[in-house]
């Protein structure tokens, strides 16, 4: 029986055993980390070009729209205002290099002018959901790497 | 009108990712993505009117 093959009972068609395809787990973690750091890169590294570009594009577009709407990113290291900003910061952190780049350059954090804009809350939501979606995308890259998905 | 466009953009982007990560055939991925889009947009539209009509 080869890898990934299902053995069936000839007469009744009952599944006797299933061998699950296993990829390299260490490499799968690397794909997940890459996918988190650069949206879509975990899929691109596994030659899933279509999915990688689609996911990367969707997450990046969501982040850009969020910033254009005046959304602010939350500083995950800021514990002075309770736990909620940290939770939102963890959501934002999902965008990987987009969050880290903004954090290092100081853009998009606590900009008072943005809070006056009518679309401010929309922007915050877009930024948080972009991060959460990228976590899902990174998990998907892990599943492909480990052999659970095609 | 702008709120509706924003929720449609939001629902479309979420639908793309949700549809893409679902473990089905491309046809079913598109179908599921479209379902997610429709449900997000419809729910937001209905909830918006409910909250608007509440005193």
N, CA and C atoms of all chains as a GROMACS GRO file, in nm:
protein
  615
    1UNK      N    1   0.085  -0.120   0.000
    1UNK     CA    2   0.000   0.000   0.000
    1UNK      C    3   0.088   0.124   0.000
    2UNK      N    4   0.064   0.210  -0.098
    2UNK     CA    5   0.146   0.331  -0.108
    2UNK      C    6   0.090   0.442  -0.020
    3UNK      N    7   0.175   0.546  -0.003
    3UNK     CA    8   0.135   0.660   0.079
    3UNK      C    9   0.012   0.729   0.020
    4UNK      N   10  -0.086   0.757   0.105
    4UNK     CA   11  -0.205   0.828   0.060
    4UNK      C   12  -0.311   0.738  -0.001
    5UNK      N   13  -0.288   0.609   0.000
    5UNK     CA   14  -0.381   0.516  -0.063
    5UNK      C   15  -0.481   0.464   0.040
    6UNK      N   16  -0.603   0.439  -0.004
    6UNK     CA   17  -0.705   0.386   0.085
    6UNK      C   18  -0.730   0.240   0.050
    7UNK      N   19  -0.728   0.152   0.149
    7UNK     CA   20  -0.750   0.010   0.126
    7UNK      C   21  -0.898  -0.022   0.150
    8UNK      N   22  -0.963  -0.080   0.048
    8UNK     CA   23  -1.106  -0.110   0.061
    8UNK      C   24  -1.131  -0.260   0.055
    9UNK      N   25  -1.235  -0.302   0.123
    9UNK     CA   26  -1.280  -0.440   0.114
    9UNK      C   27  -1.346  -0.456  -0.024
   10UNK      N   28  -1.297  -0.552  -0.105
   10UNK     CA   29  -1.340  -0.567  -0.244
   10UNK      C   30  -1.490  -0.583  -0.262
   11UNK      N   31  -1.556  -0.666  -0.181
   11UNK     CA   32  -1.698  -0.697  -0.202
   11UNK      C   33  -1.791  -0.586  -0.154
   12UNK      N   34  -1.769  -0.541  -0.034
   12UNK     CA   35  -1.863  -0.445   0.025
   12UNK      C   36  -1.819  -0.298   0.010
   13UNK      N   37  -1.695  -0.278  -0.026
   13UNK     CA   38  -1.646  -0.142  -0.043
   13UNK      C   39  -1.619  -0.072   0.090
   14UNK      N   40  -1.610  -0.149   0.199
   14UNK     CA   41  -1.587  -0.090   0.330
   14UNK      C   42  -1.440  -0.045   0.341
   15UNK      N   43  -1.420   0.070   0.400
   15UNK     CA   44  -1.283   0.118   0.418
   15UNK      C   45  -1.220   0.040   0.533
   16UNK      N   46  -1.109  -0.031   0.503
   16UNK     CA   47  -1.041  -0.110   0.606
   16UNK      C   48  -0.939  -0.026   0.682
   17UNK      N   49  -0.865   0.053   0.611
   17UNK     CA   50  -0.767   0.141   0.677
   17UNK      C   51  -0.733   0.257   0.584
   18UNK      N   52  -0.696   0.366   0.646
   18UNK     CA   53  -0.659   0.485   0.568
   18UNK      C   54  -0.519   0.526   0.613
   19UNK      N   55  -0.432   0.542   0.514
   19UNK     CA   56  -0.299   0.592   0.548
   19UNK      C   57  -0.298   0.742   0.517
   20UNK      N   58  -0.275   0.820   0.617
   20UNK     CA   59  -0.277   0.965   0.598
   20UNK      C   60  -0.141   1.010   0.546
   21UNK      N   61  -0.148   1.093   0.442
   21UNK     CA   62  -0.022   1.147   0.388
   21UNK      C   63   0.038   1.245   0.487
   22UNK      N   64   0.164   1.228   0.517
   22UNK     CA   65   0.232   1.316   0.610
   22UNK      C   66   0.346   1.390   0.540
   23UNK      N   67   0.345   1.519   0.554
   23UNK     CA   68   0.456   1.597   0.500
   23UNK      C   69   0.559   1.618   0.608
   24UNK      N   70   0.650   1.707   0.582
   24UNK     CA   71   0.754   1.740   0.678
   24UNK      C   72   0.698   1.844   0.776
   25UNK      N   73   0.682   1.804   0.903
   25UNK     CA   74   0.618   1.895   1.001
   25UNK      C   75   0.702   2.020   1.025
   26UNK      N   76   0.834   2.001   1.035
   26UNK     CA   77   0.922   2.116   1.056
   26UNK      C   78   0.910   2.218   0.945
   27UNK      N   79   0.905   2.167   0.823
   27UNK     CA   80   0.890   2.255   0.707
   27UNK      C   81   0.753   2.322   0.708
   28UNK      N   82   0.652   2.249   0.753
   28UNK     CA   83   0.516   2.304   0.758
   28UNK      C   84   0.509   2.423   0.854
   29UNK      N   85   0.579   2.412   0.968
   29UNK     CA   86   0.585   2.526   1.061
   29UNK      C   87   0.651   2.647   0.994
   30UNK      N   88   0.752   2.618   0.914
   30UNK     CA   89   0.823   2.725   0.842
   30UNK      C   90   0.728   2.793   0.743
   31UNK      N   91   0.648   2.713   0.672
   31UNK     CA   92   0.550   2.769   0.578
   31UNK      C   93   0.446   2.855   0.651
   32UNK      N   94   0.404   2.805   0.767
   32UNK     CA   95   0.305   2.881   0.845
   32UNK      C   96   0.364   3.014   0.891
   33UNK      N   97   0.489   3.009   0.939
   33UNK     CA   98   0.556   3.132   0.986
   33UNK      C   99   0.574   3.229   0.870
   34UNK      N  100   0.612   3.175   0.756
   34UNK     CA  101   0.631   3.259   0.636
   34UNK      C  102   0.497   3.320   0.593
   35UNK      N  103   0.393   3.238   0.602
   35UNK     CA  104   0.259   3.284   0.565
   35UNK      C  105   0.208   3.393   0.658
   36UNK      N  106   0.244   3.381   0.785
   36UNK     CA  107   0.206   3.486   0.880
   36UNK      C  108   0.285   3.614   0.853
   37UNK      N  109   0.418   3.598   0.831
   37UNK     CA  110   0.505   3.715   0.814
   37UNK      C  111   0.472   3.792   0.687
   38UNK      N  112   0.458   3.721   0.577
   38UNK     CA  113   0.423   3.784   0.449
   38UNK      C  114   0.294   3.718   0.400
   39UNK      N  115   0.182   3.789   0.403
   39UNK     CA  116   0.055   3.728   0.364
   39UNK      C  117   0.061   3.659   0.227
   40UNK      N  118   0.024   3.531   0.226
   40UNK     CA  119   0.022   3.454   0.101
   40UNK      C  120   0.153   3.382   0.070
   41UNK      N  121   0.262   3.420   0.138
   41UNK     CA  122   0.394   3.364   0.104
   41UNK      C  123   0.404   3.215   0.140
   42UNK      N  124   0.331   3.171   0.242
   42UNK     CA  125   0.331   3.030   0.281
   42UNK      C  126   0.278   2.941   0.170
   43UNK      N  127   0.180   2.991   0.097
   43UNK     CA  128   0.125   2.916  -0.016
   43UNK      C  129   0.218   2.928  -0.138
   44UNK      N  130   0.271   3.047  -0.159
   44UNK     CA  131   0.359   3.067  -0.275
   44UNK      C  132   0.483   2.978  -0.263
   45UNK      N  133   0.534   2.963  -0.140
   45UNK     CA  134   0.653   2.879  -0.118
   45UNK      C  135   0.624   2.732  -0.148
   46UNK      N  136   0.496   2.694  -0.141
   46UNK     CA  137   0.457   2.556  -0.173
   46UNK      C  138   0.400   2.544  -0.314
   47UNK      N  139   0.426   2.648  -0.393
   47UNK     CA  140   0.386   2.653  -0.534
   47UNK      C  141   0.235   2.650  -0.554
   48UNK      N  142   0.162   2.700  -0.453
   48UNK     CA  143   0.017   2.721  -0.470
   48UNK      C  144   0.001   2.867  -0.513
   49UNK      N  145   0.036   2.894  -0.638
   49UNK     CA  146   0.044   3.032  -0.685
   49UNK      C  147  -0.089   3.105  -0.678
   50UNK      N  148  -0.193   3.041  -0.726
   50UNK     CA  149  -0.325   3.105  -0.730
   50UNK      C  150  -0.374   3.143  -0.592
   51UNK      N  151  -0.372   3.044  -0.502
   51UNK     CA  152  -0.419   3.068  -0.365
   51UNK      C  153  -0.332   3.173  -0.295
   52UNK      N  154  -0.200   3.161  -0.314
   52UNK     CA  155  -0.107   3.254  -0.249
   52UNK      C  156  -0.135   3.398  -0.289
   53UNK      N  157  -0.150   3.419  -0.419
   53UNK     CA  158  -0.174   3.555  -0.469
   53UNK      C  159  -0.311   3.606  -0.424
   54UNK      N  160  -0.410   3.516  -0.427
   54UNK     CA  161  -0.546   3.553  -0.388
   54UNK      C  162  -0.552   3.592  -0.239
   55UNK      N  163  -0.494   3.508  -0.153
   55UNK     CA  164  -0.496   3.533  -0.010
   55UNK      C  165  -0.411   3.656   0.026
   56UNK      N  166  -0.291   3.660  -0.031
   56UNK     CA  167  -0.202   3.774  -0.006
   56UNK      C  168  -0.267   3.904  -0.049
   57UNK      N  169  -0.328   3.900  -0.167
   57UNK     CA  170  -0.393   4.019  -0.221
   57UNK      C  171  -0.509   4.063  -0.133
   58UNK      N  172  -0.591   3.965  -0.090
   58UNK     CA  173  -0.709   3.998  -0.008
   58UNK      C  174  -0.668   4.059   0.126
   59UNK      N  175  -0.568   3.999   0.191
   59UNK     CA  176  -0.524   4.049   0.322
   59UNK      C  177  -0.460   4.188   0.309
   60UNK      N  178  -0.372   4.203   0.208
   60UNK     CA  179  -0.306   4.333   0.188
   60UNK      C  180  -0.407   4.442   0.152
   61UNK      N  181  -0.503   4.405   0.067
   61UNK     CA  182  -0.606   4.502   0.027
   61UNK      C  183  -0.690   4.545   0.148
   62UNK      N  184  -0.721   4.449   0.233
   62UNK     CA  185  -0.799   4.478   0.352
   62UNK      C  186  -0.720   4.572   0.446
   63UNK      N  187  -0.592   4.547   0.457
   63UNK     CA  188  -0.506   4.632   0.541
   63UNK      C  189  -0.500   4.775   0.483
   64UNK      N  190  -0.481   4.784   0.352
   64UNK     CA  191  -0.470   4.916   0.287
   64UNK      C  192  -0.602   4.993   0.302
   65UNK      N  193  -0.714   4.925   0.279
   65UNK     CA  194  -0.844   4.990   0.293
   65UNK      C  195  -0.863   5.037   0.437
   66UNK      N  196  -0.825   4.952   0.532
   66UNK     CA  197  -0.835   4.989   0.673
   66UNK      C  198  -0.758   5.115   0.707
   67UNK      N  199  -0.638   5.126   0.653
   67UNK     CA  200  -0.556   5.245   0.679
   67UNK      C  201  -0.615   5.366   0.606
   68UNK      N  202  -0.666   5.345   0.485
   68UNK     CA  203  -0.726   5.455   0.410
   68UNK      C  204  -0.850   5.509   0.480
   69UNK      N  205  -0.921   5.422   0.550
   69UNK     CA  206  -1.040   5.464   0.626
   69UNK      C  207  -1.002   5.532   0.757
   70UNK      N  208  -0.874   5.539   0.785
   70UNK     CA  209  -0.830   5.605   0.909
   70UNK      C  210  -0.823   5.512   1.027
   71UNK      N  211  -0.822   5.383   1.003
   71UNK     CA  212  -0.812   5.287   1.114
   71UNK      C  213  -0.676   5.294   1.179
   72UNK      N  214  -0.674   5.269   1.307
   72UNK     CA  215  -0.548   5.270   1.383
   72UNK      C  216  -0.511   5.130   1.427
   73UNK      N  217  -0.380   5.104   1.430
   73UNK     CA  218  -0.330   4.977   1.480
   73UNK      C  219  -0.309   4.991   1.630
   74UNK      N  220  -0.325   4.880   1.700
   74UNK     CA  221  -0.305   4.882   1.846
   74UNK      C  222  -0.167   4.826   1.879
   75UNK      N  223  -0.100   4.895   1.971
   75UNK     CA  224   0.032   4.851   2.014
   75UNK      C  225   0.018   4.735   2.113
   76UNK      N  226   0.069   4.619   2.074
   76UNK     CA  227   0.053   4.498   2.157
   76UNK      C  228   0.132   4.509   2.288
   77UNK      N  229   0.231   4.596   2.292
   77UNK     CA  230   0.314   4.610   2.414
   77UNK      C  231   0.253   4.710   2.512
   78UNK      N  232   0.147   4.779   2.470
   78UNK     CA  233   0.086   4.880   2.556
   78UNK      C  234  -0.016   4.816   2.652
   79UNK      N  235   0.022   4.806   2.778
   79UNK     CA  236  -0.068   4.745   2.876
   79UNK      C  237  -0.133   4.846   2.969
   80UNK      N  238  -0.113   4.974   2.939
   80UNK     CA  239  -0.163   5.079   3.030
   80UNK      C  240  -0.313   5.099   3.021
   81UNK      N  241  -0.376   5.054   2.913
   81UNK     CA  242  -0.520   5.079   2.895
   81UNK      C  243  -0.602   4.950   2.909
   82UNK      N  244  -0.554   4.857   2.985
   82UNK     CA  245  -0.627   4.732   3.004
   82UNK      C  246  -0.590   4.628   2.901
   83UNK      N  247  -0.667   4.519   2.902
   83UNK     CA  248  -0.631   4.405   2.817
   83UNK      C  249  -0.685   4.418   2.674
   84UNK      N  250  -0.793   4.496   2.657
   84UNK     CA  251  -0.857   4.502   2.526
   84UNK      C  252  -0.766   4.551   2.413
   85UNK      N  253  -0.689   4.661   2.435
   85UNK     CA  254  -0.596   4.703   2.327
   85UNK      C  255  -0.494   4.595   2.292
   86UNK      N  256  -0.456   4.517   2.392
   86UNK     CA  257  -0.361   4.408   2.364
   86UNK      C  258  -0.425   4.299   2.279
   87UNK      N  259  -0.552   4.270   2.308
   87UNK     CA  260  -0.624   4.170   2.228
   87UNK      C  261  -0.635   4.220   2.083
   88UNK      N  262  -0.676   4.346   2.069
   88UNK     CA  263  -0.686   4.403   1.934
   88UNK      C  264  -0.548   4.408   1.867
   89UNK      N  265  -0.446   4.435   1.946
   89UNK     CA  266  -0.309   4.435   1.894
   89UNK      C  267  -0.269   4.298   1.843
   90UNK      N  268  -0.312   4.193   1.916
   90UNK     CA  269  -0.284   4.055   1.872
   90UNK      C  270  -0.354   4.027   1.740
   91UNK      N  271  -0.477   4.080   1.724
   91UNK     CA  272  -0.548   4.065   1.595
   91UNK      C  273  -0.467   4.134   1.485
   92UNK      N  274  -0.427   4.259   1.511
   92UNK     CA  275  -0.351   4.336   1.412
   92UNK      C  276  -0.219   4.268   1.376
   93UNK      N  277  -0.157   4.207   1.476
   93UNK     CA  278  -0.027   4.141   1.456
   93UNK      C  279  -0.033   4.031   1.350
   94UNK      N  280  -0.152   3.980   1.326
   94UNK     CA  281  -0.171   3.876   1.224
   94UNK      C  282  -0.129   3.918   1.085
   95UNK      N  283  -0.124   4.047   1.058
   95UNK     CA  284  -0.084   4.093   0.924
   95UNK      C  285   0.067   4.088   0.903
   96UNK      N  286   0.140   4.043   1.005
   96UNK     CA  287   0.283   4.018   0.992
   96UNK      C  288   0.366   4.140   0.960
   97UNK      N  289   0.428   4.137   0.843
   97UNK     CA  290   0.523   4.243   0.806
   97UNK      C  291   0.452   4.379   0.790
   98UNK      N  292   0.325   4.377   0.758
   98UNK     CA  293   0.251   4.502   0.744
   98UNK      C  294   0.240   4.572   0.880
   99UNK      N  295   0.211   4.490   0.984
   99UNK     CA  296   0.203   4.544   1.120
   99UNK      C  297   0.342   4.585   1.169
  100UNK      N  298   0.439   4.495   1.151
  100UNK     CA  299   0.574   4.521   1.203
  100UNK      C  300   0.636   4.643   1.134
  101UNK      N  301   0.612   4.655   1.003
  101UNK     CA  302   0.663   4.771   0.930
  101UNK      C  303   0.602   4.900   0.980
  102UNK      N  304   0.471   4.897   1.006
  102UNK     CA  305   0.402   5.016   1.058
  102UNK      C  306   0.453   5.048   1.199
  103UNK      N  307   0.477   4.944   1.277
  103UNK     CA  308   0.523   4.961   1.415
  103UNK      C  309   0.663   5.022   1.419
  104UNK      N  310   0.751   4.972   1.333
  104UNK     CA  311   0.889   5.023   1.328
  104UNK      C  312   0.894   5.166   1.276
  105UNK      N  313   0.804   5.197   1.180
  105UNK     CA  314   0.804   5.333   1.125
  105UNK      C  315   0.713   5.427   1.203
  106UNK      N  316   0.637   5.372   1.298
  106UNK     CA  317   0.550   5.456   1.382
  106UNK      C  318   0.428   5.510   1.310
  107UNK      N  319   0.392   5.449   1.199
  107UNK     CA  320   0.275   5.495   1.120
  107UNK      C  321   0.153   5.413   1.159
  108UNK      N  322   0.040   5.481   1.182
  108UNK     CA  323  -0.086   5.411   1.205
  108UNK      C  324  -0.114   5.378   1.350
  109UNK      N  325  -0.030   5.428   1.441
  109UNK     CA  326  -0.052   5.402   1.585
  109UNK      C  327  -0.091   5.532   1.655
  110UNK      N  328  -0.211   5.532   1.709
  110UNK     CA  329  -0.257   5.644   1.791
  110UNK      C  330  -0.254   5.779   1.721
  111UNK      N  331  -0.294   5.781   1.595
  111UNK     CA  332  -0.298   5.908   1.523
  111UNK      C  333  -0.431   5.977   1.549
  112UNK      N  334  -0.426   6.088   1.621
  112UNK     CA  335  -0.548   6.153   1.670
  112UNK      C  336  -0.637   6.202   1.557
  113UNK      N  337  -0.576   6.246   1.446
  113UNK     CA  338  -0.656   6.296   1.333
  113UNK      C  339  -0.747   6.188   1.276
  114UNK      N  340  -0.699   6.065   1.277
  114UNK     CA  341  -0.777   5.955   1.222
  114UNK      C  342  -0.905   5.932   1.301
  115UNK      N  343  -0.898   5.948   1.434
  115UNK     CA  344  -1.014   5.921   1.520
  115UNK      C  345  -1.129   6.016   1.492
  116UNK      N  346  -1.102   6.131   1.428
  116UNK     CA  347  -1.209   6.227   1.397
  116UNK      C  348  -1.284   6.188   1.269
  117UNK      N  349  -1.228   6.098   1.194
  117UNK     CA  350  -1.291   6.061   1.067
  117UNK      C  351  -1.410   5.969   1.091
  118UNK      N  352  -1.511   5.985   1.007
  118UNK     CA  353  -1.635   5.908   1.024
  118UNK      C  354  -1.613   5.758   0.999
  119UNK      N  355  -1.512   5.727   0.917
  119UNK     CA  356  -1.486   5.587   0.883
  119UNK      C  357  -1.382   5.521   0.975
  120UNK      N  358  -1.350   5.588   1.085
  120UNK     CA  359  -1.246   5.539   1.176
  120UNK      C  360  -1.272   5.397   1.226
  121UNK      N  361  -1.396   5.373   1.270
  121UNK     CA  362  -1.429   5.239   1.324
  121UNK      C  363  -1.428   5.132   1.215
  122UNK      N  364  -1.474   5.170   1.096
  122UNK     CA  365  -1.465   5.076   0.983
  122UNK      C  366  -1.320   5.037   0.960
  123UNK      N  367  -1.234   5.138   0.963
  123UNK     CA  368  -1.091   5.115   0.940
  123UNK      C  369  -1.033   5.020   1.042
  124UNK      N  370  -1.066   5.042   1.169
  124UNK     CA  371  -1.017   4.952   1.275
  124UNK      C  372  -1.062   4.808   1.250
  125UNK      N  373  -1.189   4.793   1.212
  125UNK     CA  374  -1.243   4.659   1.187
  125UNK      C  375  -1.170   4.591   1.071
  126UNK      N  376  -1.149   4.666   0.964
  126UNK     CA  377  -1.077   4.610   0.848
  126UNK      C  378  -0.936   4.565   0.891
  127UNK      N  379  -0.869   4.647   0.970
  127UNK     CA  380  -0.731   4.612   1.011
  127UNK      C  381  -0.730   4.486   1.098
  128UNK      N  382  -0.826   4.477   1.191
  128UNK     CA  383  -0.829   4.360   1.279
  128UNK      C  384  -0.865   4.233   1.202
  129UNK      N  385  -0.964   4.244   1.115
  129UNK     CA  386  -1.007   4.125   1.039
  129UNK      C  387  -0.898   4.082   0.940
  130UNK      N  388  -0.824   4.178   0.886
  130UNK     CA  389  -0.711   4.142   0.798
  130UNK      C  390  -0.613   4.053   0.872
  131UNK      N  391  -0.584   4.088   0.997
  131UNK     CA  392  -0.492   4.007   1.078
  131UNK      C  393  -0.548   3.869   1.108
  132UNK      N  394  -0.675   3.865   1.144
  132UNK     CA  395  -0.738   3.736   1.176
  132UNK      C  396  -0.744   3.644   1.054
  133UNK      N  397  -0.776   3.703   0.939
  133UNK     CA  398  -0.780   3.623   0.816
  133UNK      C  399  -0.642   3.569   0.783
  134UNK      N  400  -0.539   3.650   0.808
  134UNK     CA  401  -0.404   3.601   0.776
  134UNK      C  402  -0.361   3.488   0.870
  135UNK      N  403  -0.411   3.488   0.993
  135UNK     CA  404  -0.384   3.372   1.080
  135UNK      C  405  -0.445   3.245   1.018
  136UNK      N  406  -0.568   3.258   0.967
  136UNK     CA  407  -0.633   3.143   0.902
  136UNK      C  408  -0.553   3.097   0.780
  137UNK      N  409  -0.504   3.194   0.703
  137UNK     CA  410  -0.426   3.163   0.583
  137UNK      C  411  -0.296   3.092   0.623
  138UNK      N  412  -0.234   3.136   0.732
  138UNK     CA  413  -0.110   3.072   0.778
  138UNK      C  414  -0.139   2.927   0.823
  139UNK      N  415  -0.252   2.906   0.892
  139UNK     CA  416  -0.290   2.770   0.934
  139UNK      C  417  -0.315   2.682   0.811
  140UNK      N  418  -0.374   2.741   0.708
  140UNK     CA  419  -0.399   2.668   0.584
  140UNK      C  420  -0.267   2.626   0.519
  141UNK      N  421  -0.170   2.718   0.521
  141UNK     CA  422  -0.036   2.686   0.466
  141UNK      C  423   0.027   2.572   0.545
  142UNK      N  424   0.006   2.572   0.678
  142UNK     CA  425   0.057   2.464   0.762
  142UNK      C  426  -0.007   2.330   0.724
  143UNK      N  427  -0.140   2.332   0.708
  143UNK     CA  428  -0.213   2.209   0.672
  143UNK      C  429  -0.165   2.152   0.539
  144UNK      N  430  -0.138   2.240   0.443
  144UNK     CA  431  -0.087   2.193   0.313
  144UNK      C  432   0.053   2.135   0.332
  145UNK      N  433   0.135   2.204   0.411
  145UNK     CA  434   0.272   2.159   0.434
  145UNK      C  435   0.280   2.024   0.502
  146UNK      N  436   0.187   2.000   0.594
  146UNK     CA  437   0.190   1.875   0.671
  146UNK      C  438   0.119   1.761   0.596
  147UNK      N  439   0.049   1.795   0.488
  147UNK     CA  440  -0.014   1.693   0.404
  147UNK      C  441  -0.160   1.668   0.433
  148UNK      N  442  -0.222   1.752   0.516
  148UNK     CA  443  -0.364   1.732   0.545
  148UNK      C  444  -0.452   1.779   0.430
  149UNK      N  445  -0.401   1.877   0.356
  149UNK     CA  446  -0.478   1.932   0.244
  149UNK      C  447  -0.393   1.931   0.119
  150UNK      N  448  -0.462   1.942   0.005
  150UNK     CA  449  -0.389   1.946  -0.123
  150UNK      C  450  -0.349   2.089  -0.155
  151UNK      N  451  -2.558   5.477   0.139
  151UNK     CA  452  -2.509   5.400   0.024
  151UNK      C  453  -2.364   5.359   0.044
  152UNK      N  454  -2.287   5.450   0.102
  152UNK     CA  455  -2.145   5.420   0.123
  152UNK      C  456  -2.128   5.303   0.220
  153UNK      N  457  -2.214   5.297   0.322
  153UNK     CA  458  -2.206   5.187   0.420
  153UNK      C  459  -2.226   5.052   0.351
  154UNK      N  460  -2.320   5.051   0.255
  154UNK     CA  461  -2.350   4.927   0.183
  154UNK      C  462  -2.230   4.884   0.098
  155UNK      N  463  -2.165   4.981   0.035
  155UNK     CA  464  -2.047   4.948  -0.046
  155UNK      C  465  -1.936   4.893   0.043
  156UNK      N  466  -1.918   4.957   0.158
  156UNK     CA  467  -1.812   4.913   0.250
  156UNK      C  468  -1.838   4.769   0.297
  157UNK      N  469  -1.963   4.740   0.335
  157UNK     CA  470  -1.992   4.604   0.384
  157UNK      C  471  -1.979   4.502   0.270
  158UNK      N  472  -2.011   4.544   0.147
  158UNK     CA  473  -1.994   4.453   0.033
  158UNK      C  474  -1.846   4.424   0.007
  159UNK      N  475  -1.762   4.526   0.017
  159UNK     CA  476  -1.617   4.507  -0.002
  159UNK      C  477  -1.564   4.414   0.108
  160UNK      N  478  -1.606   4.443   0.232
  160UNK     CA  479  -1.564   4.361   0.347
  160UNK      C  480  -1.606   4.215   0.328
  161UNK      N  481  -1.734   4.195   0.294
  161UNK     CA  482  -1.787   4.059   0.276
  161UNK      C  483  -1.718   3.988   0.160
  162UNK      N  484  -1.686   4.063   0.054
  162UNK     CA  485  -1.619   4.001  -0.062
  162UNK      C  486  -1.480   3.952  -0.024
  163UNK      N  487  -1.405   4.034   0.049
  163UNK     CA  488  -1.268   3.994   0.087
  163UNK      C  489  -1.270   3.876   0.185
  164UNK      N  490  -1.363   3.878   0.279
  164UNK     CA  491  -1.375   3.765   0.373
  164UNK      C  492  -1.418   3.639   0.296
  165UNK      N  493  -1.510   3.656   0.202
  165UNK     CA  494  -1.558   3.544   0.120
  165UNK      C  495  -1.446   3.481   0.038
  166UNK      N  496  -1.358   3.563  -0.014
  166UNK     CA  497  -1.244   3.512  -0.092
  166UNK      C  498  -1.157   3.421  -0.006
  167UNK      N  499  -1.125   3.467   0.115
  167UNK     CA  500  -1.037   3.388   0.203
  167UNK      C  501  -1.110   3.263   0.255
  168UNK      N  502  -1.233   3.280   0.302
  168UNK     CA  503  -1.308   3.165   0.355
  168UNK      C  504  -1.331   3.059   0.245
  169UNK      N  505  -1.365   3.107   0.126
  169UNK     CA  506  -1.386   3.014   0.015
  169UNK      C  507  -1.256   2.943  -0.022
  170UNK      N  508  -1.147   3.016  -0.023
  170UNK     CA  509  -1.018   2.959  -0.060
  170UNK      C  510  -0.966   2.855   0.036
  171UNK      N  511  -0.991   2.874   0.165
  171UNK     CA  512  -0.936   2.778   0.263
  171UNK      C  513  -1.027   2.658   0.284
  172UNK      N  514  -1.148   2.663   0.230
  172UNK     CA  515  -1.236   2.547   0.247
  172UNK      C  516  -1.182   2.432   0.162
  173UNK      N  517  -1.183   2.313   0.220
  173UNK     CA  518  -1.118   2.196   0.159
  173UNK      C  519  -1.210   2.125   0.060
  174UNK      N  520  -1.243   2.192  -0.048
  174UNK     CA  521  -1.333   2.136  -0.148
  174UNK      C  522  -1.275   2.157  -0.287
  175UNK      N  523  -1.353   2.124  -0.386
  175UNK     CA  524  -1.310   2.146  -0.525
  175UNK      C  525  -1.322   2.296  -0.556
  176UNK      N  526  -1.253   2.344  -0.661
  176UNK     CA  527  -1.261   2.487  -0.695
  176UNK      C  528  -1.405   2.537  -0.711
  177UNK      N  529  -1.489   2.454  -0.770
  177UNK     CA  530  -1.630   2.491  -0.791
  177UNK      C  531  -1.699   2.513  -0.656
  178UNK      N  532  -1.675   2.420  -0.563
  178UNK     CA  533  -1.736   2.431  -0.430
  178UNK      C  534  -1.675   2.545  -0.348
  179UNK      N  535  -1.547   2.573  -0.374
  179UNK     CA  536  -1.483   2.687  -0.306
  179UNK      C  537  -1.551   2.817  -0.347
  180UNK      N  538  -1.576   2.830  -0.477
  180UNK     CA  539  -1.642   2.952  -0.528
  180UNK      C  540  -1.783   2.962  -0.471
  181UNK      N  541  -1.852   2.848  -0.466
  181UNK     CA  542  -1.989   2.844  -0.414
  181UNK      C  543  -1.991   2.886  -0.266
  182UNK      N  544  -1.898   2.830  -0.189
  182UNK     CA  545  -1.893   2.862  -0.046
  182UNK      C  546  -1.854   3.009  -0.023
  183UNK      N  547  -1.757   3.057  -0.103
  183UNK     CA  548  -1.716   3.197  -0.093
  183UNK      C  549  -1.832   3.291  -0.121
  184UNK      N  550  -1.912   3.256  -0.224
  184UNK     CA  551  -2.029   3.338  -0.260
  184UNK      C  552  -2.133   3.334  -0.149
  185UNK      N  553  -2.149   3.217  -0.087
  185UNK     CA  554  -2.244   3.203   0.025
  185UNK      C  555  -2.202   3.291   0.143
  186UNK      N  556  -2.072   3.288   0.174
  186UNK     CA  557  -2.021   3.369   0.285
  186UNK      C  558  -2.045   3.517   0.255
  187UNK      N  559  -2.016   3.557   0.132
  187UNK     CA  560  -2.037   3.697   0.092
  187UNK      C  561  -2.184   3.736   0.110
  188UNK      N  562  -2.273   3.652   0.059
  188UNK     CA  563  -2.416   3.682   0.065
  188UNK      C  564  -2.465   3.689   0.209
  189UNK      N  565  -2.420   3.596   0.293
  189UNK     CA  566  -2.466   3.593   0.432
  189UNK      C  567  -2.416   3.714   0.509
  190UNK      N  568  -2.288   3.748   0.490
  190UNK     CA  569  -2.232   3.866   0.558
  190UNK      C  570  -2.308   3.992   0.519
  191UNK      N  571  -2.325   4.010   0.387
  191UNK     CA  572  -2.387   4.132   0.336
  191UNK      C  573  -2.533   4.141   0.381
  192UNK      N  574  -2.605   4.029   0.369
  192UNK     CA  575  -2.747   4.028   0.405
  192UNK      C  576  -2.767   4.051   0.555
  193UNK      N  577  -2.686   3.984   0.635
  193UNK     CA  578  -2.698   3.997   0.781
  193UNK      C  579  -2.670   4.141   0.824
  194UNK      N  580  -2.567   4.201   0.766
  194UNK     CA  581  -2.532   4.340   0.802
  194UNK      C  582  -2.644   4.435   0.759
  195UNK      N  583  -2.702   4.410   0.641
  195UNK     CA  584  -2.810   4.495   0.589
  195UNK      C  585  -2.932   4.487   0.680
  196UNK      N  586  -2.971   4.364   0.716
  196UNK     CA  587  -3.089   4.343   0.801
  196UNK      C  588  -3.064   4.402   0.940
  197UNK      N  589  -2.947   4.372   0.996
  197UNK     CA  590  -2.914   4.422   1.130
  197UNK      C  591  -2.909   4.575   1.134
  198UNK      N  592  -2.860   4.632   1.024
  198UNK     CA  593  -2.855   4.778   1.013
  198UNK      C  594  -2.994   4.839   1.021
  199UNK      N  595  -3.090   4.780   0.949
  199UNK     CA  596  -3.228   4.831   0.951
  199UNK      C  597  -3.294   4.806   1.088
  200UNK      N  598  -3.268   4.690   1.147
  200UNK     CA  599  -3.325   4.660   1.280
  200UNK      C  600  -3.277   4.763   1.382
  201UNK      N  601  -3.148   4.791   1.381
  201UNK     CA  602  -3.092   4.886   1.478
  201UNK      C  603  -3.141   5.029   1.449
  202UNK      N  604  -3.162   5.059   1.319
  202UNK     CA  605  -3.211   5.190   1.280
  202UNK      C  606  -3.354   5.214   1.331
  203UNK      N  607  -3.435   5.107   1.326
  203UNK     CA  608  -3.577   5.120   1.364
  203UNK      C  609  -3.597   5.112   1.515
  204UNK      N  610  -3.499   5.062   1.587
  204UNK     CA  611  -3.512   5.055   1.733
  204UNK      C  612  -3.509   5.196   1.792
  205UNK      N  613  -3.598   5.223   1.886
  205UNK     CA  614  -3.600   5.358   1.945
  205UNK      C  615  -3.478   5.383   2.035
   0.00000   0.00000   0.00000
